[in-house]
Amino acid sequence: MHVYTYSEARQKFAKVLEQAEHTGKVLIRRKDGRTFALIPEKIVSSPLDVPSIKTNITTQEIVDTVREGRER
Protein backbone atom coordinates (compact mmCIF):
# COMPACT_ATOMS: atom_id res chain seq x y z
CA MET A 1 0.00 0.00 0.00
CA HIS A 2 1.36 3.38 -0.99
CA VAL A 3 1.04 6.60 1.02
CA TYR A 4 0.92 9.95 -0.80
CA THR A 5 0.95 13.43 0.64
CA TYR A 6 -2.06 15.59 -0.21
CA SER A 7 0.00 17.75 -2.59
CA GLU A 8 1.58 14.74 -4.28
CA ALA A 9 -1.82 13.09 -4.72
CA ARG A 10 -3.22 16.28 -6.29
CA GLN A 11 -0.34 16.53 -8.74
CA LYS A 12 -0.34 12.83 -9.69
CA PHE A 13 -4.04 12.07 -9.38
CA ALA A 14 -4.22 9.70 -12.39
CA LYS A 15 -1.25 7.74 -11.02
CA VAL A 16 -2.86 7.60 -7.56
CA LEU A 17 -6.08 6.18 -9.06
CA GLU A 18 -4.13 3.57 -11.03
CA GLN A 19 -2.19 2.61 -7.90
CA ALA A 20 -5.42 2.23 -5.93
CA GLU A 21 -6.89 0.04 -8.66
CA HIS A 22 -3.75 -2.11 -8.78
CA THR A 23 -3.17 -2.55 -5.03
CA GLY A 24 -6.71 -2.10 -3.73
CA LYS A 25 -5.97 0.83 -1.44
CA VAL A 26 -3.96 4.06 -1.34
CA LEU A 27 -3.52 6.37 1.64
CA ILE A 28 -3.40 10.15 1.40
CA ARG A 29 -1.88 12.01 4.34
CA ARG A 30 -2.60 15.67 5.03
CA LYS A 31 -0.23 18.15 6.69
CA ASP A 32 -2.16 17.91 9.96
CA GLY A 33 -1.50 14.14 10.05
CA ARG A 34 -4.99 12.94 9.16
CA THR A 35 -4.98 10.04 6.73
CA PHE A 36 -7.64 9.12 4.18
CA ALA A 37 -7.98 5.88 2.27
CA LEU A 38 -8.77 5.76 -1.43
CA ILE A 39 -10.36 2.39 -2.25
CA PRO A 40 -11.78 1.48 -5.68
CA GLU A 41 -15.41 0.37 -5.80
CA LYS A 42 -16.11 -3.17 -6.87
CA ILE A 43 -17.93 -3.62 -10.13
CA VAL A 44 -21.26 -5.21 -9.39
CA SER A 45 -22.74 -7.40 -12.06
CA SER A 46 -25.85 -9.49 -12.19
CA PRO A 47 -25.48 -13.26 -11.81
CA LEU A 48 -27.80 -13.44 -14.81
CA ASP A 49 -25.35 -11.45 -16.93
CA VAL A 50 -23.78 -14.34 -18.85
CA PRO A 51 -22.05 -14.25 -22.20
CA SER A 52 -24.08 -15.30 -25.21
CA ILE A 53 -23.23 -18.14 -27.55
CA LYS A 54 -23.70 -18.46 -31.29
CA THR A 55 -25.93 -21.37 -32.31
CA ASN A 56 -28.18 -22.41 -35.17
CA ILE A 57 -31.25 -23.11 -33.04
CA THR A 58 -34.55 -21.34 -33.45
CA THR A 59 -36.61 -19.71 -30.75
CA GLN A 60 -39.33 -22.31 -31.27
CA GLU A 61 -36.82 -25.14 -30.70
CA ILE A 62 -35.76 -23.53 -27.42
CA VAL A 63 -39.38 -23.15 -26.31
CA ASP A 64 -40.13 -26.77 -27.23
CA THR A 65 -37.08 -27.99 -25.30
CA VAL A 66 -38.06 -26.01 -22.19
CA ARG A 67 -41.64 -27.30 -22.34
CA GLU A 68 -40.40 -30.87 -22.75
CA GLY A 69 -38.17 -30.46 -19.72
CA ARG A 70 -41.04 -29.12 -17.62
CA GLU A 71 -43.28 -32.04 -18.55
CA ARG A 72 -40.85 -34.59 -17.11
C-alpha positions in Angstrom: 0.0 0.0 0.0 1.4 3.4 -1.0 1.0 6.6 1.0 0.9 10.0 -0.8 1.0 13.4 0.6 -2.1 15.6 -0.2 0.0 17.8 -2.6 1.6 14.7 -4.3 -1.8 13.1 -4.7 -3.2 16.3 -6.3 -0.3 16.5 -8.7 -0.3 12.8 -9.7 -4.0 12.1 -9.4 -4.2 9.7 -12.4 -1.3 7.7 -11.0 -2.9 7.6 -7.6 -6.1 6.2 -9.1 -4.1 3.6 -11.0 -2.2 2.6 -7.9 -5.4 2.2 -5.9 -6.9 0.0 -8.7 -3.8 -2.1 -8.8 -3.2 -2.5 -5.0 -6.7 -2.1 -3.7 -6.0 0.8 -1.4 -4.0 4.1 -1.3 -3.5 6.4 1.6 -3.4 10.2 1.4 -1.9 12.0 4.3 -2.6 15.7 5.0 -0.2 18.1 6.7 -2.2 17.9 10.0 -1.5 14.1 10.0 -5.0 12.9 9.2 -5.0 10.0 6.7 -7.6 9.1 4.2 -8.0 5.9 2.3 -8.8 5.8 -1.4 -10.4 2.4 -2.3 -11.8 1.5 -5.7 -15.4 0.4 -5.8 -16.1 -3.2 -6.9 -17.9 -3.6 -10.1 -21.3 -5.2 -9.4 -22.7 -7.4 -12.1 -25.8 -9.5 -12.2 -25.5 -13.3 -11.8 -27.8 -13.4 -14.8 -25.3 -11.4 -16.9 -23.8 -14.3 -18.8 -22.0 -14.2 -22.2 -24.1 -15.3 -25.2 -23.2 -18.1 -27.6 -23.7 -18.5 -31.3 -25.9 -21.4 -32.3 -28.2 -22.4 -35.2 -31.3 -23.1 -33.0 -34.6 -21.3 -33.5 -36.6 -19.7 -30.7 -39.3 -22.3 -31.3 -36.8 -25.1 -30.7 -35.8 -23.5 -27.4 -39.4 -23.2 -26.3 -40.1 -26.8 -27.2 -37.1 -28.0 -25.3 -38.1 -26.0 -22.2 -41.6 -27.3 -22.3 -40.4 -30.9 -22.7 -38.2 -30.5 -19.7 -41.0 -29.1 -17.6 -43.3 -32.0 -18.6 -40.9 -34.6 -17.1 
